[in-house]
């Protein structure tokens, strides 16, 4: 049957109103206007409004263009049947009611039907106003046929609005009836994203500015200074109109006399506990649905939950759909390309076609939004649907999402010993990490979730975001500590708890919190001891104990207690030797032995025993060479070899063999360049390249080639500046930038450009002051501050400003005295103090 279209123009919303006295000849001798209540057909008087008037919303803003567009689709574009679709609570019913109110004068008859379940029952509601009766025994299908004949006899044009037409099966069954209504404009409000090719008009969330005005109308106590908080609330609920109305009404009720529940707390509840667990709720009233709706009085959370219960009752979810919705409920509520979802949610054994069908089916029935962008299907779920899904599937969610968690753990996996990503680029890993942070926030803690926190933390460590790394490792420790309390004999859990302590110690070290780091390393050592005692034959546990000793040695070194550091490093070496002897082909244990040699070399260097240090560094280099030869693609082993070259260069420099030192430094720079090229997003590798430039600059300075040295120092500073900009909270990178400024100051001073030198020394002093203030227990930073003061003193001494020079030297002297008292075994501190004392004596004599 060919459908007919009926032209006409709508009212100017907000402008000229419909002429109440307008008359229309309906073609059968009958005439109606705005005030006509019935139209006469022979012996029948049929009311213009075949059903009760729909409830017209009191607040209606920001949808005027939607009304005009819907009118155009129904009239001008020859589309008499239109699906007005969108997520639950977005405002479809209000928009349809407003259309009825605005355009009722253009229709001979109007009808508003509510179809929450059976569409035939809703359609048969028209029988009474049309004065159609049926024999008691007539089947429903025949009744609809009789009714359709009566509908067909009505004067055109007519308006039929069916609200809540969410059941696709019901629509399919009665699609023929609707298409036979050839002189009707039919509006269907529905959560279905499409149906049988019918034209549709999707309803999006109100723009934020309009939503704020609506929010204010329900919550007049809202303050303008809280508009920024509202913006975050708007994002948290996906701009859902009903939810924002409920939140506003709830705030108005709770804060009727005084603000007991500020927007800041509401936002915190939404972000931390979810929409269904608000701290304060009161009964609010909203208009219900139906032909004659009543005000509903209930808590906001009950109303929101009921909104989705209704949809699930109409379109029940099977197990595959519940599982897919569960996974989407813990991922970010953003527009997902199909391939990205398949990448995260499908395992190699899964049926991708079934997955695609499930995804499309959920979208078609209104659980998800679906769009095509650049020829690619995209899917999106609303934050409200996510919250309801998480709430209703709380016990099943960990099982539903186990595959997703495992996939993300794999995506963010690191190569042992290097911090280099194995299965993703750093660009892709940034995206995976963002998704992972949302997943961990939406799931209860379990063992794999603890591992996921660890991978998040390791990614942020690698890319220099120490605050995020600290939060992730803290979360890992919290999860593992709770599991350990429940399962004290589970060694895997205890080992993971130890690893969390290790990463917390490392992060606090990097942040300069040395006492805090020491406490975490002591916990690591305690747990590692218990694990080794419980399973002495378990080599990984023994290796964990060696690692704990290494970190305790590192920390005591930085704190200045070299005797304590030496004890821990010797214990690390003993354990590492035993591990390597037990499993000589285990590259990880061999690497641990190499690092133990390096640390002993460091300690003997600090104590002034360079020949002993050289022997340890040579062992370190030999082991790293063997590791690199055994696994040339392992970036961690290559990085270790580069560092070994650096330490050999340092030692030969101190021993006075500059040509030998230069050879080692050039090899170190070559390896560092290769590492940075292989993983340009790895900040530690970039930092190693910066340090390599510094050592080459130092050596060329000692050899007297200052122009060459200046070039290396400029590269050093450029790289250090880039690192500091990428991770401003990373004290190690800031320390390298300070050192680069010091080297540039020295070089310009030697070249005779004292003003340029002063600029670099002042920058050095400024940076090292900040470092010392951030980590006052860090000996290197304290010593750096003394060096900066000495450099400034030397500058002003050269300039002839003896009072200024004396002042800087005295400040340096006070700091160095404290360092020597705290760490009497540090040869460098003693030598610096002796030099400053000599300068002060000389200047005092000259004064």
C-alpha positions in Angstrom: 0.0 0.0 0.0 1.4 3.4 -0.9 1.6 5.8 2.0 0.2 9.3 1.6 1.9 12.4 3.0 0.1 15.5 4.3 1.7 18.9 4.0 1.5 21.6 6.5 3.6 24.0 8.5 4.1 24.0 12.2 3.9 26.8 14.6 6.8 29.1 15.3 7.9 27.8 18.7 8.4 30.7 21.0 7.0 33.1 18.4 3.5 33.4 16.8 1.0 31.0 18.3 -1.6 29.0 16.4 -4.8 31.0 15.6 -7.4 29.6 17.9 -10.2 30.6 15.5 -8.6 28.9 12.4 -11.1 26.7 10.6 -10.4 23.8 8.3 -12.7 22.1 5.8 -12.0 18.4 6.3 -13.5 17.3 3.0 -16.6 15.6 4.3 -18.5 18.6 5.2 -17.2 18.7 8.7 -15.3 21.7 10.1 -13.1 21.9 13.1 -10.9 24.5 14.8 -8.9 24.6 18.0 -11.9 24.6 20.2 -13.8 21.8 18.4 -14.0 18.7 20.7 -15.8 16.3 18.4 -16.0 15.6 14.6 -19.2 14.2 13.3 -19.2 11.2 11.0 -22.9 10.5 9.9 -24.4 9.3 13.1 -21.2 9.3 15.2 -19.5 12.1 17.1 -15.8 11.1 17.4 -13.8 13.1 19.9 -10.8 14.9 18.4 -8.6 13.6 21.2 -9.1 9.9 21.2 -7.1 9.4 24.4 -6.3 11.4 27.4 -4.0 14.4 27.0 -0.4 13.5 27.6 1.4 15.0 30.6 3.2 18.2 29.3 6.5 18.8 31.1 6.7 21.9 33.3 10.4 22.4 32.3 11.2 22.1 28.6 14.4 23.7 27.4 16.9 23.2 24.5 14.7 20.9 22.4 13.0 23.5 20.1 15.1 22.6 17.2 14.2 18.9 17.7 10.5 19.8 17.5 11.1 21.6 14.2 13.2 18.7 12.8 10.6 16.1 13.8 7.8 18.1 12.2 9.9 18.4 9.0 10.5 14.7 8.9 6.8 13.9 9.3 5.6 16.5 6.8 8.1 17.8 4.4 10.3 14.7 4.0 7.4 12.3 3.3 8.1 10.3 6.5 4.8 9.8 8.2 6.2 7.1 10.6 9.1 8.1 12.8 11.1 6.4 15.5 12.2 8.9 18.2 14.9 7.0 19.9 17.5 7.4 22.6 18.6 6.1 26.0 16.3 5.8 28.9 15.7 9.1 30.7 17.1 11.2 27.9 13.7 13.0 27.3 12.0 11.2 24.5 8.5 11.2 26.2 8.8 14.8 27.1 9.7 15.7 23.5 6.8 13.7 22.1 4.4 15.3 24.6 5.6 18.8 23.6 5.2 17.9 19.9 1.6 16.9 20.7 1.0 20.2 22.5 2.6 22.3 19.8 1.0 20.7 16.7 -2.3 19.2 17.9 -4.2 22.0 16.1 -3.0 20.6 12.7 -4.6 17.2 13.2 -8.2 16.2 13.0 -7.6 13.5 15.7 -4.9 12.8 18.1 -4.1 9.7 20.2 -1.4 9.0 22.8 -0.9 5.3 23.6 1.5 3.8 26.2 2.9 0.4 25.2 5.2 -0.9 27.9 4.6 -4.5 27.0 1.8 -5.6 24.6 1.2 -3.3 21.7 -2.1 -4.9 20.7 -3.6 -4.0 24.1 -2.5 -0.4 23.6 -4.0 -0.2 20.1 -7.3 -1.6 21.2 -7.7 1.3 23.7 -8.8 3.2 20.6 -11.9 1.1 20.2 -14.0 2.9 22.9 -13.5 6.5 21.6 -14.1 5.2 18.0 -17.3 3.5 19.2 -16.1 0.1 17.9 -17.4 -2.9 19.8 -16.5 -6.6 19.5 -18.2 -9.9 20.3 -16.8 -11.3 23.5 -15.4 -14.3 21.6 -13.6 -12.4 18.8 -9.8 -13.1 18.8 -7.5 -10.2 19.2 -6.2 -10.4 15.6 -9.7 -10.0 14.2 -10.4 -7.2 16.7 -7.4 -5.3 15.3 -8.7 -5.8 11.8 -12.1 -4.3 12.7 -10.3 -1.5 14.5 -8.1 -0.8 11.6 -11.1 -0.3 9.3 -12.5 2.3 11.8 -9.2 4.0 12.0 -9.0 4.2 8.2 -12.4 6.1 8.1 -11.1 9.0 10.2 -10.6 12.4 8.6 -7.0 13.1 7.7 -4.5 14.1 9.0 -4.3 12.3 12.4 -1.6 12.0 15.0 -0.7 8.7 16.8 2.0 8.8 19.4 3.0 5.4 20.9 5.2 5.9 24.0 7.7 3.3 25.2 7.6 1.2 22.0 10.7 -0.8 23.1 9.6 -4.3 22.3 10.9 -5.2 18.8 8.8 -8.4 18.6 5.6 -6.5 19.4 6.4 -3.9 16.8 7.1 -6.6 14.2 3.8 -8.3 14.9 1.8 -5.1 14.4 3.9 -3.4 11.8 1.3 -4.1 9.2 -1.4 -2.3 11.3 0.8 0.8 11.7 1.6 0.9 8.0 -2.1 0.6 7.1 -2.7 3.9 9.0 -2.0 5.8 5.8 -3.4 9.2 6.9 -1.6 9.2 10.3 1.6 10.7 11.4 3.0 8.1 13.8 5.6 8.9 16.4 7.2 6.0 18.3 9.3 6.8 21.3 11.7 3.9 21.8 15.1 2.8 23.1 15.5 0.8 19.9 18.2 2.3 17.7 16.3 1.3 14.6 13.6 -1.0 13.3 13.0 -2.5 9.9 14.4 0.5 8.0 12.0 3.0 9.6 13.2 6.5 9.7 14.4 7.6 13.1 15.3 10.7 14.9 17.9 10.1 17.7 17.7 12.2 20.8 21.0 13.2 22.3 21.8 14.6 25.7 21.0 18.3 26.2 24.1 20.5 25.8 25.8 21.2 29.1 24.8 24.8 29.3 21.1 23.9 28.7 21.3 21.0 31.1 22.7 23.4 33.8 19.6 25.7 33.3 17.3 22.7 33.7 19.3 21.6 36.8 19.0 25.1 38.3 15.2 25.0 37.7 15.0 21.9 40.0 17.7 23.0 42.4 17.4 26.8 42.9 20.0 26.7 45.7 22.7 26.0 43.1 25.5 28.5 43.2 27.2 29.9 40.1 30.7 29.2 41.6 29.7 25.5 41.5 29.2 25.4 37.8 32.5 23.7 37.3 31.4 20.9 39.6 28.2 20.6 37.7 30.2 20.1 34.5 31.9 17.1 36.1 28.6 15.7 37.3 27.1 16.1 33.8 30.0 14.1 32.4 29.7 11.5 35.2 26.1 10.7 34.2 26.5 11.1 30.5 24.2 14.1 30.4 21.2 11.9 31.2 18.2 14.3 31.6 16.2 12.3 34.1 19.2 11.5 36.3 20.2 15.2 36.4 16.6 16.1 37.3 16.6 13.5 40.1 20.0 14.6 41.4 18.8 18.2 41.4 15.5 17.4 43.2 17.4 15.3 45.7 19.8 18.2 46.5 16.9 20.6 46.8 15.2 18.3 49.3 18.4 17.5 51.3 19.6 21.1 51.3 16.2 22.7 51.9 17.4 24.8 54.9 21.1 24.4 54.8 23.7 22.8 52.5 24.2 19.4 54.1 25.1 17.7 50.8 27.3 20.0 48.6 27.9 19.4 45.0 31.5 18.5 45.7 30.4 15.6 47.9 27.8 14.5 45.3 30.5 14.5 42.7 32.9 12.5 44.9 30.1 10.0 45.6 29.4 9.6 41.8 33.1 9.1 41.0 34.1 6.9 44.0 30.9 5.0 45.0 28.6 5.3 42.0 25.1 6.6 41.2 23.3 4.0 43.3 25.3 4.7 46.5 24.8 8.4 47.2 25.6 9.4 50.8 22.3 11.4 51.2 19.0 10.7 49.5 15.5 11.8 50.2 12.2 11.0 48.6 11.6 13.0 45.4 8.7 13.2 43.0 8.8 12.7 39.3 6.0 12.2 36.8 5.5 8.5 35.9 4.6 7.0 32.6 1.3 5.8 31.1 -1.9 7.2 29.7 -2.8 9.0 32.9 0.6 9.2 34.7 0.8 9.9 38.4 3.6 11.5 40.4 6.0 8.9 41.7 7.5 9.4 45.1 10.7 7.4 45.7 14.4 7.7 46.3 16.4 8.8 43.2 18.3 5.5 43.2 15.1 3.4 43.2 13.7 5.4 40.2 16.9 5.0 38.2 17.1 1.3 38.9 13.5 0.8 37.9 14.2 2.6 34.6 16.4 -0.3 33.6 14.4 -3.0 35.2 11.6 -2.1 32.8 13.8 -2.5 29.8 15.3 -5.8 30.9 11.8 -7.1 31.5 10.8 -6.2 28.0 14.0 -7.5 26.3 15.6 -10.0 28.7 19.4 -10.5 28.3 21.0 -13.8 27.6 24.3 -14.9 29.2 26.4 -13.6 26.3 24.7 -10.2 26.4 25.1 -9.9 30.1 28.8 -10.8 29.9 29.4 -8.2 27.1 27.5 -5.5 29.0 29.5 -6.4 32.1 32.7 -5.8 30.3 31.5 -2.5 28.8 30.4 -1.4 32.2 34.0 -1.4 33.5 35.5 0.2 30.4 35.4 4.0 29.8 32.0 5.2 28.6 33.3 6.5 25.3 32.8 5.8 21.6 34.5 2.5 20.8 35.4 1.4 17.3 34.3 -2.2 16.7 37.9 -3.4 16.1 39.1 -1.9 19.4 36.4 -3.7 21.3 37.2 -7.0 19.5 40.9 -6.5 20.4 40.1 -6.2 24.1 37.2 -8.5 24.5 37.9 -11.5 22.2 40.2 -14.3 22.9 41.7 -16.4 20.0 39.2 -19.2 20.6 36.1 -16.9 20.6 33.5 -16.8 17.8 33.9 -13.3 16.4 30.7 -13.5 14.4 28.7 -14.3 17.5 30.4 -11.5 19.3 29.5 -9.1 16.5 25.9 -10.3 16.5 25.7 -9.8 20.3 27.1 -6.3 20.1 24.7 -5.3 17.2 21.7 -6.9 19.0 22.4 -4.9 22.2 22.6 -1.7 20.1 19.4 -2.4 18.2 17.5 -2.9 21.5 18.8 0.3 23.0 21.3 -1.0 25.5 24.1 0.7 23.5 24.4 3.6 21.2 25.5 2.7 17.7 27.0 5.0 15.0 29.1 4.7 11.8 32.0 7.0 11.5 34.3 7.0 8.4 32.7 3.6 7.5 33.5 2.0 10.9 30.9 0.9 13.4 31.2 2.5 16.8 29.4 1.6 20.0 28.9 3.5 23.3 27.3 2.8 26.6 26.0 5.5 28.9 27.5 5.9 32.4 24.0 5.3 33.9 23.7 1.9 32.1 27.2 1.1 33.3 26.3 1.9 36.9 23.1 -0.2 36.8 25.0 -3.1 35.2 27.7 -3.0 37.8 25.2 -2.9 40.6 23.0 -5.7 39.3 25.9 -8.0 38.4 28.3 -7.2 41.3 28.9 -10.9 42.1 29.2 -12.0 38.5 31.3 -9.1 37.3 34.8 -10.5 38.2 34.0 -13.7 36.2 32.6 -11.7 33.3 35.6 -9.5 33.1 38.4 -12.1 33.8 39.3 -12.3 30.1 39.5 -8.5 29.8 41.7 -8.3 32.9 44.1 -11.0 31.5 44.2 -9.2 28.1 45.2 -5.9 29.7 47.8 -7.6 31.9 49.3 -9.0 28.7 49.1 -5.6 26.8 51.0 -3.9 29.6 53.6 -6.7 30.2 57.2 -5.7 30.6 60.5 -7.4 29.8 62.2 -8.6 32.9 65.1 -6.4 33.9 64.5 -3.5 31.5 61.1 -1.9 32.1 60.6 -2.3 28.3 57.1 -3.1 27.0 56.8 -6.5 25.3 53.4 -6.4 23.5 52.6 -2.7 22.8 54.1 0.5 21.7 54.3 3.3 24.2 51.6 5.1 22.3 49.3 2.1 22.4 50.2 1.5 26.0 49.1 5.0 27.0 45.6 4.1 25.7 45.6 0.6 27.3 46.7 2.1 30.6 43.9 4.7 30.6 41.4 1.9 29.9 43.0 -0.2 32.6 42.7 2.5 35.3 38.9 2.6 34.6 38.7 -1.2 34.7 40.4 -1.4 38.1 38.1 1.3 39.5 35.0 -0.7 38.4 36.0 -4.2 39.7 36.4 -5.6 43.3 40.0 -6.5 44.2 41.3 -9.9 43.4 44.7 -11.4 42.6 44.7 -10.5 38.9 43.4 -7.0 39.6 46.3 -6.5 42.0 48.7 -7.5 39.1 46.9 -5.1 36.9 47.6 -2.3 39.4 51.2 -3.3 39.3 51.3 -3.0 35.5 49.7 0.4 35.7 52.3 1.5 38.1 55.2 0.1 36.1 53.9 2.0 33.0 53.8 5.3 34.9 57.2 4.7 36.4 58.6 4.1 32.8 56.9 7.3 31.5 57.8 9.4 34.6 54.3 10.0 36.2 55.4 9.2 39.7 52.2 10.3 41.4 50.1 7.9 39.4 52.7 5.2 39.8 52.6 5.7 43.6 48.8 5.4 43.6 48.8 2.3 41.5 51.4 0.5 43.7 49.5 1.6 46.8 46.4 0.0 45.3 48.3 -3.1 44.5 49.6 -3.4 48.0 46.1 -2.8 49.4 44.7 -5.6 47.3 47.5 -8.1 48.1 47.5 -7.2 51.8 43.8 -8.0 52.0 44.3 -11.3 50.2 47.3 -12.2 52.3 45.2 -11.6 55.5 42.6 -14.0 54.1 45.1 -16.5 52.8 48.2 -16.3 54.9 49.6 -19.6 53.6 49.3 -18.6 49.9 52.9 -18.0 48.9 52.0 -16.5 45.5 50.0 -13.8 47.3 52.8 -13.2 49.8 55.3 -12.9 47.0 53.1 -10.4 45.2 52.8 -8.4 48.4 56.5 -8.3 48.6 56.8 -7.1 45.0 54.3 -4.3 45.8 56.5 -3.3 48.7 59.5 -3.2 46.4 57.8 -0.9 43.9 56.6 1.4 46.7 60.1 1.6 48.0 61.5 2.3 44.5 58.9 5.0 43.8 59.5 6.7 47.2 63.2 6.6 46.5 62.7 8.3 43.1 60.5 10.9 44.8 63.2 11.5 47.4 61.3 10.1 50.4 64.2 8.0 51.6 62.9 7.2 55.1 59.6 6.1 53.6 61.5 4.0 51.0 63.6 2.4 53.8 60.4 1.2 55.6 59.0 -0.4 52.4 62.3 -2.1 51.7 62.4 -3.4 55.3 58.9 -4.9 54.7 60.1 -6.3 51.4 63.1 -8.0 53.2 60.9 -9.4 56.0 58.4 -10.9 53.5 61.3 -12.2 51.3 62.9 -13.9 54.4 59.6 -15.6 55.3 59.1 -16.8 51.8 62.7 -18.2 51.6 62.4 -19.9 55.0 59.1 -21.5 54.0 60.4 -22.8 50.7 64.2 -22.7 50.8 64.4 -24.7 47.5 62.3 -22.1 45.6 65.0 -20.1 43.7 62.7 -17.2 42.8 62.0 -16.6 46.5 65.7 -16.7 47.2 66.3 -14.2 44.4 63.6 -12.0 45.9 65.6 -12.0 49.1 68.8 -11.0 47.2 66.8 -8.1 45.6 65.6 -7.0 49.0 69.2 -6.9 50.2 70.2 -4.9 47.1 67.6 -2.2 47.7 68.5 -1.9 51.4 72.1 -1.5 50.4 71.1 1.2 47.9 69.1 3.2 50.4 71.7 3.1 53.2 74.2 4.3 50.6 72.1 7.2 49.7 71.5 7.9 53.4 75.3 7.9 54.0 75.7 4.7 56.1 78.3 2.9 54.0 79.1 0.2 56.5 75.5 -0.8 56.7 75.3 -0.5 52.9 78.4 -2.8 52.5 76.8 -5.4 54.7 73.6 -5.6 52.7 75.5 -5.6 49.4 77.8 -8.4 50.5 74.7 -10.4 51.5 73.1 -9.7 48.1 76.3 -10.9 46.4 76.4 -14.1 48.5 72.8 -15.0 47.6 73.3 -14.1 44.0 76.4 -16.3 43.7 74.5 -19.3 45.2 71.6 -18.7 42.7 74.0 -18.5 39.7 75.9 -21.6 40.8 72.6 -23.6 41.3 71.2 -22.5 37.9 74.1 -21.2 35.7 71.9 -21.0 32.6 69.3 -18.8 34.2 69.9 -15.4 32.7 67.9 -13.6 35.4 70.0 -15.0 38.2 73.2 -14.2 36.2 71.9 -10.6 35.8 71.3 -10.4 39.5 74.9 -11.5 40.2 76.1 -8.8 37.7 74.1 -6.1 39.5 75.5 -7.3 42.9 79.1 -6.8 41.5 78.1 -3.3 40.3 76.8 -2.3 43.7 79.9 -3.6 45.5 82.0 -1.5 43.0 79.9 1.5 43.9 80.4 1.0 47.6 84.2 0.6 47.3 84.4 3.7 45.1 82.6 5.7 47.7 85.0 4.4 50.4 88.0 5.3 48.2 89.2 1.8 47.3 89.4 2.2 43.5 91.4 -0.9 42.8 88.9 -3.1 44.5 86.1 -1.1 42.8 87.7 -1.7 39.4 87.8 -5.5 40.0 84.0 -5.5 40.8 83.3 -3.4 37.7 85.3 -5.7 35.5 83.3 -8.6 36.8 80.1 -6.6 36.2 81.1 -5.8 32.6 82.1 -9.5 31.9 78.7 -10.8 33.1 76.8 -8.2 31.2 78.7 -8.9 28.0 77.8 -12.6 28.4 74.1 -11.8 29.0 74.0 -9.5 26.0 75.6 -12.1 23.8 73.2 -14.7 25.0 70.1 -12.5 24.3 71.1 -9.6 22.1 67.5 -8.4 21.7 67.0 -8.0 25.5 67.1 -4.3 26.1 67.6 -4.7 29.8 70.8 -6.6 29.3 72.0 -4.1 26.7 71.3 -1.3 29.1 73.3 -3.1 31.8 76.2 -3.4 29.5 76.1 0.3 28.8 76.1 1.1 32.5 79.0 -1.2 33.0 81.0 0.7 30.4 80.1 3.9 32.3 81.5 2.6 35.6 84.7 1.4 34.0 85.1 4.8 32.4 84.5 6.5 35.8 87.1 4.4 37.5 89.7 4.8 34.8 89.1 8.6 35.0 89.7 8.6 38.7 92.8 6.5 38.2 94.1 9.0 35.6 93.9 6.8 32.5 91.8 9.2 30.3 92.3 7.5 27.0 91.0 4.2 28.5 88.1 6.2 30.1 87.3 7.8 26.7 87.1 4.4 25.0 84.6 3.2 27.6 82.5 6.3 27.5 82.3 6.2 23.7 81.1 2.6 23.9 78.6 3.6 26.5 77.2 6.4 24.3 76.9 4.1 21.3 74.8 1.6 23.3 72.7 4.3 24.9 71.9 5.7 21.4 70.8 2.3 20.2 68.6 1.8 23.3 66.9 5.2 22.9 66.3 4.6 19.2 64.8 1.2 20.0 62.4 2.6 22.7 62.1 6.4 22.3 59.2 6.6 24.8 61.3 4.9 27.5 62.4 7.8 29.7 65.1 5.9 31.6 66.8 5.0 28.3 66.7 8.7 27.3 68.2 9.6 30.7 71.0 7.1 30.1 71.8 8.8 26.8 71.9 12.1 28.6 74.3 10.8 31.2 76.5 9.3 28.4 76.8 12.8 26.9 77.8 14.2 30.3 80.7 11.7 30.7 82.0 12.4 27.3 81.9 16.1 28.1 83.8 15.5 31.3 86.5 13.5 29.6 87.0 16.1 26.8 87.2 18.8 29.5 90.0 16.9 31.2 91.7 16.3 27.9 91.5 20.1 27.3 89.1 20.1 24.3 86.6 22.6 25.7 84.7 23.2 22.5 84.0 19.5 22.1 83.1 19.3 25.8 80.7 22.2 25.4 78.9 20.4 22.5 78.4 17.3 24.7 77.2 19.4 27.7 74.7 21.2 25.5 73.3 17.8 24.3 73.3 16.7 28.0 71.2 19.7 29.0 68.8 19.4 26.1 68.0 15.8 26.9 67.8 16.5 30.6 65.4 19.4 30.0 63.2 17.2 27.8 63.1 14.6 30.5 62.3 17.2 33.2 59.5 18.6 31.1 58.0 15.1 30.5 58.2 14.2 34.2 58.5 17.3 36.4 58.0 15.3 39.6 60.9 12.9 38.9 63.7 14.1 41.1 66.3 12.1 39.2 65.6 13.9 36.0 65.6 17.2 37.7 69.0 16.3 39.3 70.4 15.6 35.8 69.2 19.0 34.6 70.9 20.7 37.6 74.1 18.8 36.9 74.0 19.8 33.2 73.7 23.5 34.2 76.7 23.0 36.5 78.8 21.5 33.7 77.9 24.4 31.3 78.8 26.9 34.0 82.2 25.2 34.5 83.0 25.2 30.8 82.0 28.8 30.2 84.1 29.8 33.3 87.1 28.1 31.9 86.5 29.7 28.5 86.5 33.1 30.2 82.8 33.9 29.7 82.1 34.6 33.4 78.7 36.2 32.9 77.4 33.2 31.0 79.0 30.9 33.6 77.2 32.9 36.4 73.9 32.4 34.6 74.4 28.6 34.6 75.6 28.4 38.2 72.6 30.4 39.4 70.3 28.0 37.5 72.2 25.0 39.0 71.8 26.6 42.5 68.1 27.2 42.0 67.4 23.6 40.9 69.5 22.0 43.6 67.8 24.0 46.3 64.5 22.7 45.1 65.8 19.2 45.1 67.3 19.5 48.6 64.0 21.0 49.9 62.1 18.1 48.4 64.4 15.4 49.8 66.5 16.8 52.6 67.8 13.3 53.6 69.2 12.6 50.1 73.0 12.9 50.4 73.6 13.5 46.7 71.2 16.5 46.7 72.8 17.8 49.9 76.2 17.5 48.4 75.0 19.1 45.2 73.9 22.1 47.2 77.3 22.4 48.7 78.9 22.2 45.3 76.6 24.9 43.9 77.6 27.2 46.8 81.3 26.5 46.1 80.8 27.3 42.4 79.2 30.6 43.2 81.9 31.3 45.7 84.6 30.7 43.1 82.8 33.0 40.6 82.7 35.9 43.0 86.3 35.2 44.2 87.4 35.5 40.5 85.4 38.8 40.3 87.1 40.2 43.3 83.8 40.2 45.4 85.5 38.6 48.5 82.6 39.2 51.0 80.1 37.4 48.7 82.7 34.6 48.0 83.3 34.1 51.8 79.5 33.9 52.4 79.0 31.2 49.8 82.1 29.2 51.0 80.9 29.4 54.7 77.5 28.1 53.7 79.1 25.2 51.8 81.4 24.5 54.8 78.5 24.2 57.1 76.8 21.7 54.8 79.9 19.6 54.2 80.6 19.4 58.0 77.2 17.9 58.4 77.8 15.5 55.6 81.2 14.3 56.9 79.7 13.9 60.4 76.8 11.9 59.0 78.9 9.8 56.6 82.5 9.8 57.7 83.5 7.0 55.2 82.6 9.2 52.2 86.1 10.3 50.8 84.5 12.8 48.5 82.9 14.7 51.3 86.1 14.9 53.3 88.1 16.1 50.3 85.5 18.8 49.5 85.5 20.0 53.1 89.3 20.2 53.2 89.3 22.3 50.0 86.6 24.7 51.3 88.5 25.1 54.6 91.7 26.0 52.7 89.9 28.6 50.6 88.4 30.2 53.7 91.8 30.4 55.3 93.3 31.9 52.2 90.5 34.5 51.8 90.6 35.4 55.4 94.4 36.1 55.1 93.7 38.2 52.0 90.9 40.1 53.7 
